[in-house]
C-alpha cells in the first residue's frame, strides 16, 4: 500500500517534486510486478477531477487535472494501469477526498480550526462557501480493508458522498470543542465555491458505509486531541 507523496501545504500543488514522486511510484509498481506482489494499492487524489468538478464518480467522471500535483497523480495512474494490463496481478488506484485525522499539519483546515478554538485565537474564515467531502482517516483505513478483501474496480473514490460547506465544518468543530459559534469571524474575502464530493453512484458508496459522519468524526478527533 503506497501512500507517499509530496504534501507540503504551501507548495505541493505546483512543486516540481511531484514529478519525482510520480517516477518513484511507477518504479515501485514495476518492482511489485517483478516480484509478483499480488495486490498493489496506491493513493491518488480527488484533485485529479479538477478544481470544481461537482459530483464525482471514478466510473464515469472525466479527469481534468489543473495543477502539477493533480496531473502527476493522473499520469502516474495511467502509466501504472498500462503496466498491469499485461499481468494477472491486481492494481488499485484510490482517489481520496478530504481526509482529516491525527498528526495532520496544524496549518490544514480542520487542525487549524481546532487549534484556534482550543487556544482562544480568532479564526478568520476566508472561504466559507466551498463544499467538500470530509472523511476521517480511520474510515479511509476501513475502506482500504474493504478493497483488499473484495473484488473492486481498478479505480475507486474514498469519501462519504456528503458535501459540506466550510462554514458548516467550523460550526461542528465549535460545538465539539465547546466554544460559542459566533467566536469565529467570516472575512469579506470573496472566493469561488469549489464543489468536490463523491457521488452516490460510486462503487464504494454502493457497497460500503463509512463509520463516521462529520459530527461523529470531529467528536472522535477532538476527544483524542484533548486527552493528549
N, C-alpha and C positions, 0 to 999 in steps of 0.2 A: 504494500500500500504506500504510494508515494504522495506526500502532501507538501513537499518542499518547493518553495518559490519565493521570489522577492516580494516582501510585504511591507517595506518601509513606507509608512503612510504618506509622507510628503512627496516622495519621488517615484513610487512603484509604477504609476500609470504610464509614465513616459521614460523610464530608465532603460538604458541600453543593456543593463543586466538581464532584462527579460530574454534577450536573445541567447545569452549564455545558459540561462535556466532551461530554455527550450531545447538547446542542443544536448544538454546534460540529461534531460528527461528522455529524449529519444534514444540516447546512448544506453540509459538504464533499461529501456524497453528492449533494446537489442540484446543486452546481456541476459535479460529474463528469457527471451526466446532461445538464445543459445543454450541456456541451462535448463530448458524445458520447465520453467516455472508455470504451474497450472493456471494461475489467475493473476494478472497484473491490473491493479486499480490505481488510477492516477486522478488527481483533483484538477478540474477545470474551474470555470467561473461563470456566474450569470452575466458578467460583463461581455462575454462573447456574443450575446444577443444584441448589444448596443446600449446606448445611454438611456433610452426611454422606450423600450420595446412593447410595453403593455403586458398582457398575459402571455407568458412564455411556456412552451411545451417542447421538450427536446425531440419529440417525434414529428413535429410539424413546423416549428418556428425557424425561419431562416436566420442564420447568424450574420450580424453586421458589426463586427468589432470596430471600435472607434478610438483605440489607444494602442500603443506598442504592447502594453500588458495584455490586452484582450486579443490582439492579433497574434501575439506569440503563443498564447494559450490555444487559440483555434488552430493555428498552423501545426502546433505540436500534436493536437488530436488527429488532424488529417494524416500526418506522417506516420504516427504510431498505428492508426487504423489500417493504413496501407500495408504496414509490415505484418500485421496479424492476419490479413486476409489469406495468406498462403500457409497458415499454420492451423493446427487443431487446438491451439491454446486459447484461453479466454482473456479478453481485454475489456475493461470497463472504464469509461471516462465519466466522471461525476462532476456536474456543474452545480456548485454550492452557491446558494443565495446569501443572505446577510447573516453571518454567524455571530454569535455572542457567547461568552463563557469566561472561564478563569484564564488568567495570565495574558489577556489581551493588552496591547499598548494602551496606556491610560488616555492617550490622545484620540483614540477611536470613540465613536459616538456614545454608545451605552456606558463604557467605563468612565468616560469624561463626565457624563451627566450624573452618574452615581457619585463620583468623587466630588463634584461641585456641591451636591446636596448634602453629602456627609460632612464636608468641611465648612459649609456655610458660604461658599463662594457664589457670586451671582452668575447665573447661566444665561448667556445671550444665544438664543436660538435663531441662527441666520437662515435656516431653511426648514420652515415648518410644513411645507406642502409636499415634499417628496413622499411617495408611498413605496415602502419596501417590504420584503418578505423576511422577517426576522426568525431565525431558527437557532435553538440552543445547541451548543456543541455536543451535549450528551445525546441529543436526537440525531445529530449528524453521525455519531458513532453507531447508534442503533440502526440508522439507515444503511450504513456500510455492512453491518452484520446481516441485515436482510438481503442485501445484494450478494454477499458471499454464499448465503445458504439457499438462494433461489435462482431460477433461470430468469434473467432480466435482459433487456436490450443493451446494446453496446454503450449508448449514451443515455445518461439519466440526469434529471434535476433533483436536487435535495432542497426542499423548502417546505413551508406549511400550507401554501396556496392562499394565505390570508394577507392582503395588503394593508399596511398600517401607516398613517401619516406620522411623520417625525414628532409632531406635537402630541399625538396620542401616546407615543412611546414615552415621552417625557412625563406625561401625566401619570402613567402607570408606575414609572420609577419613583416619582414623588410620593405616591401613595404607599409604595412598598418601603421606602426609606423613612417615611413618616414626617414629611415636611409639607407646609401649605402649598397647594397647587400654584398659587399666584406668585410664589417666590421666584419663579423663572420669568425671564423677560424675553419677549419675541422682538427681534430687531426689525428695523424698517427696510432692511436689505431685500429687494425683490429677487426671488430666484425662480427658475423654471422647475416645475414639478417633474421629477424623474420617477416614472412608474416602472417598477420591476418586480414581478412576482410570478410564482409558478401557477399555471392554470390547473383547474380541477381535472383536466383530461390527461395530465401527465401520468406515466406508468406507475411511478412510485406512489403518488397520491391515491391512485385507484386501488392499490394493493397493500398499502402500509400507512399507519397513522402515527404522527409524532406524539410523543408523550406529553409535551408541554405546549399550551398556548402561551401568549406573551405574559399574561398575568402570572401564570404558574412558573414560567421560566425566569422572570425577573425576581420573583419571590425566592426561588431556589438560589439564584445568583447572589442577591443582596444578603440573604440569611447567612450564606457561607462567607461572604466578604466581611460581614460584621463579626462573625465568630473568630476570624483570623486577623 
